[in-house]
Amino acid sequence: MSDRLKSTNNISNEEVIDDLTKDLEFSLRTEGQDDCPVNPSHSLSDFEPPRDLPAENLTAHQYSDNETELDKKYEASDKDESDDDSIDEVSLKDAEMDLTDDQKAERQIIAEQLKVAGNEAFKVGEYERSIEKYTEALKVCPLQFSQQRSVLYCNRSAAKMKMEKYKVAIKDCSKAIELDDKYLKAYYRRAQSYEATEKLDECLADYKKILELDPSHKEASSAVVRLPPLIEERNEKLKTEMLGKLKDLGNMILKPFGLSTENFKLEQDPESKGYKINFKQ
């Protein structure tokens, strides 16, 4: 798996499959260059699998350019939603060790004032400023006040959602839930953010959790009916795309032998439900 996916949380099934397929394609092309058992005169372009364009129109240079553009797309997406306001709780814990109870209580009051300022900024549409105030509050509020910190994370996620920064909003909601596992509003906002980023399975799981906490929640009740068909449709599309990629790889391997995947037919045995492959010229 590439370094980009290893360092990325909440990656989709589509991204994983595309990444694994790309690695397999690369290894096959490398093996083809080092030792071609059929015909050493074959060029690298003979082994290029088709992607978005037909094989005859897609050169190795174009293929490389497409991959570069895809990497740039993910890098830009990660940059747009960089988590610059993360909270170093280890440092906070160390800093609080020498604080008295009165000092901690004073910091709690300051954090509450900063939260109010963040709420006011949110109301007038100053979302960046509201995020700044919630972040300041999180850096001040003592760790022992978990309920207050949970609210701050959840409020900050709402501002990020308004700015369509759904990936980092998910992180804030998850942190709010970590501090309060019955925080319905945090589950709801995370479900909305999951759906906005096409994480439908995670979205459905959160809506189901919401119904456990509040069986009368209308949006959650509607979502648990609406989402399963969408998930099934997506999975079918994903399966079709995956089979298409595997077929392309098969054709790439079989081409030097004058064969293609069309020479092989997969049939299911009606009794054993197993599959067998039949060869045809």
C-alpha positions in Angstrom: 0.0 0.0 0.0 1.3 3.5 -0.9 2.6 5.9 1.8 -0.3 8.2 0.9 -2.9 5.7 2.0 -0.9 4.5 5.0 -0.9 8.0 6.4 -4.6 8.7 5.6 -7.5 7.9 7.9 -10.9 6.8 6.8 -9.9 5.8 3.3 -12.6 4.5 1.0 -12.9 1.0 -0.5 -12.5 2.6 -3.9 -9.2 4.2 -3.0 -7.8 1.0 -1.5 -8.7 -1.1 -4.6 -7.3 1.5 -7.0 -4.1 1.7 -4.9 -3.6 -2.1 -4.8 -4.4 -2.5 -8.5 -1.9 0.2 -9.4 0.8 -1.6 -7.3 0.0 -4.9 -9.1 0.1 -3.2 -12.5 3.5 -1.7 -11.7 5.0 -5.0 -10.6 3.7 -6.8 -13.7 5.2 -4.1 -16.0 8.6 -4.4 -14.1 8.6 -8.1 -14.5 7.8 -7.7 -18.2 10.8 -5.5 -18.6 13.3 -7.7 -16.8 12.4 -11.1 -18.3 9.7 -11.6 -21.0 9.3 -15.3 -21.4 7.3 -15.1 -24.7 8.9 -12.5 -26.9 11.7 -10.1 -25.9 10.8 -7.8 -28.8 7.6 -6.7 -27.0 7.7 -3.1 -25.8 6.4 -1.8 -22.5 3.4 -0.2 -24.4 2.3 -3.7 -25.4 1.7 -4.5 -21.7 -0.1 -1.3 -20.7 -3.6 -2.0 -19.5 -6.4 0.4 -20.6 -7.8 2.8 -18.0 -9.9 5.8 -18.8 -8.9 5.6 -22.5 -8.7 2.7 -25.0 -5.4 0.9 -24.9 -4.4 2.1 -28.3 -4.8 5.7 -27.3 -3.2 5.6 -23.9 0.6 5.8 -23.9 2.9 5.0 -21.0 3.6 8.7 -20.7 -0.1 9.6 -20.5 -0.7 6.8 -18.0 2.0 8.3 -15.8 0.6 11.8 -16.1 -2.8 10.5 -15.1 -1.4 9.0 -11.9 0.5 12.2 -11.2 -2.7 14.2 -11.5 -4.5 11.8 -9.2 -1.8 12.1 -6.6 -2.0 15.9 -6.9 -5.8 15.7 -6.4 -5.4 13.8 -3.1 -2.6 16.1 -1.9 -4.7 19.2 -2.6 -7.7 17.6 -0.8 -5.5 16.8 2.3 -4.0 20.4 2.2 -7.5 21.9 2.1 -8.5 20.1 5.2 -5.2 20.1 7.1 -5.7 19.5 10.9 -3.7 22.6 12.1 -5.9 23.0 15.1 -5.3 19.7 16.7 -4.9 19.6 20.5 -1.8 18.2 22.2 -3.4 16.6 25.2 -0.1 15.2 26.4 1.3 18.7 26.8 -1.9 19.9 28.4 -1.7 17.1 30.9 1.9 17.9 31.8 1.0 21.7 32.1 -1.9 20.9 34.5 0.1 18.9 36.9 1.3 22.0 38.9 -2.1 23.7 38.8 -4.2 24.1 41.9 -7.9 23.3 41.9 -8.7 27.0 42.0 -6.5 27.6 39.0 -8.2 24.8 37.1 -11.6 26.3 38.0 -10.5 29.6 36.7 -9.4 28.1 33.5 -12.7 26.4 33.1 -14.4 29.8 33.4 -12.1 31.2 30.7 -12.8 28.3 28.4 -16.6 28.8 28.9 -16.2 32.5 27.9 -14.2 31.6 24.8 -16.9 29.1 23.9 -19.6 31.8 24.1 -17.4 34.0 21.9 -17.1 31.1 19.4 -20.9 30.6 19.5 -21.4 34.3 18.7 -19.0 34.2 15.8 -20.8 31.1 14.5 -24.2 32.8 14.6 -23.0 35.7 12.4 -21.3 33.4 9.9 -17.7 34.0 11.0 -16.8 30.3 11.0 -13.0 30.7 11.0 -13.2 33.0 14.0 -15.5 30.6 15.8 -13.0 27.7 15.2 -10.2 29.9 16.6 -12.2 30.6 19.8 -13.2 26.9 20.3 -9.6 25.9 19.8 -8.4 28.5 22.3 -11.0 27.1 24.7 -9.8 23.6 24.2 -6.2 24.7 24.9 -7.3 26.3 28.2 -10.0 24.0 29.5 -8.6 21.4 32.0 -8.8 17.8 30.8 -10.8 16.8 33.8 -13.8 18.7 32.5 -14.5 16.1 29.8 -18.2 17.1 29.2 -17.2 20.7 28.5 -14.4 19.7 26.2 -16.8 17.3 24.4 -19.1 20.2 23.7 -16.2 22.4 22.4 -15.2 19.7 20.0 -18.7 19.2 18.7 -19.2 23.0 18.3 -16.0 23.2 16.4 -17.1 20.4 14.1 -20.2 22.4 13.2 -18.1 25.4 12.1 -15.9 23.1 10.0 -19.0 21.6 8.4 -20.2 25.0 7.4 -16.8 25.5 5.7 -17.3 22.0 4.0 -14.2 20.7 5.8 -15.9 17.4 6.5 -12.9 15.2 7.1 -11.6 17.3 10.0 -15.2 17.8 11.2 -15.3 14.0 11.5 -12.2 14.0 13.7 -13.8 16.6 16.0 -17.0 14.7 16.3 -15.1 11.5 17.0 -13.2 13.2 19.8 -16.5 14.6 21.2 -17.9 11.0 21.2 -14.7 9.7 22.8 -15.3 12.1 25.7 -19.1 11.4 25.8 -20.3 8.3 24.1 -23.9 9.3 24.5 -23.6 12.7 22.8 -26.3 12.4 20.2 -25.5 15.7 18.5 -21.9 14.6 17.9 -23.2 11.3 16.3 -25.6 13.3 14.1 -23.0 15.7 12.9 -20.5 12.9 12.2 -23.2 11.0 10.3 -23.8 14.1 8.1 -20.1 14.5 7.5 -19.6 10.8 6.7 -22.4 11.1 4.1 -20.8 14.3 2.6 -17.6 12.3 2.2 -19.4 9.2 0.8 -18.6 7.1 3.8 -22.0 5.5 3.7 -21.3 2.5 5.9 -20.0 4.6 8.7 -22.8 7.1 8.2 -25.4 4.3 8.6 -23.7 3.0 11.7 -23.9 6.4 13.3 -27.6 6.8 12.5 -28.3 3.4 14.0 -26.5 4.5 17.1 -28.6 7.7 17.2 -31.8 5.6 17.1 -30.4 3.6 20.1 -30.1 6.8 22.0 -33.3 8.4 20.7 -35.8 6.1 18.8 -37.9 9.1 17.9 -35.1 10.8 15.9 -36.8 11.5 12.5 -33.6 12.1 10.4 -32.0 8.9 11.7 -35.2 6.9 11.1 -35.3 8.1 7.5 -31.6 7.5 7.0 -31.7 3.8 8.0 -34.3 3.2 5.3 -32.6 5.5 2.7 -29.0 4.4 3.0 -29.0 0.6 2.5 -30.1 0.8 -1.2 -27.4 3.4 -1.8 -24.8 1.3 -0.1 -25.8 -1.8 -2.2 -25.7 0.3 -5.4 -22.3 1.6 -4.6 -21.0 -1.9 -3.8 -22.3 -3.2 -7.1 -20.6 -0.3 -8.9 -17.4 -1.0 -7.0 -17.6 -4.7 -7.8 -18.0 -3.9 -11.5 -15.1 -1.5 -11.5 -12.9 -4.1 -9.6 -13.8 -6.8 -12.1 -13.0 -4.4 -14.9 -9.6 -3.7 -13.5 -8.9 -7.5 -13.0 -10.0 -8.1 -16.6 -7.6 -5.4 -17.8 -4.8 -7.1 -15.9 -5.8 -10.5 -17.2 -5.7 -9.2 -20.8 -2.3 -7.6 -20.2 -0.9 -11.0 -19.0 -2.5 -13.0 -21.7 -1.7 -10.7 -24.6 1.8 -12.1 -25.3 0.2 -15.6 -25.7 -2.3 -14.3 -28.3 -5.1 -14.8 -25.8 -7.5 -12.6 -23.8 -10.0 -13.1 -21.0 -12.6 -13.7 -23.7 -11.1 -17.1 -24.2 -12.1 -18.1 -20.7 -15.7 -18.4 -19.5 -16.7 -18.6 -15.8 -19.6 -21.0 -15.1 -21.3 -21.8 -11.9 -22.3 -25.4 -11.1 -26.0 -25.4 -10.2 -25.6 -28.2 -7.6 -22.3 -27.4 -5.9 -22.6 -23.7 -6.4 -18.9 -23.8 -7.2 -17.3 -22.2 -10.2 -15.3 -23.7 -13.1 -13.4 -22.0 -15.9 -13.9 -23.2 -19.5 -11.4 -22.4 -22.2 -12.5 -21.7 -25.7 -10.5 -20.7 -28.8 
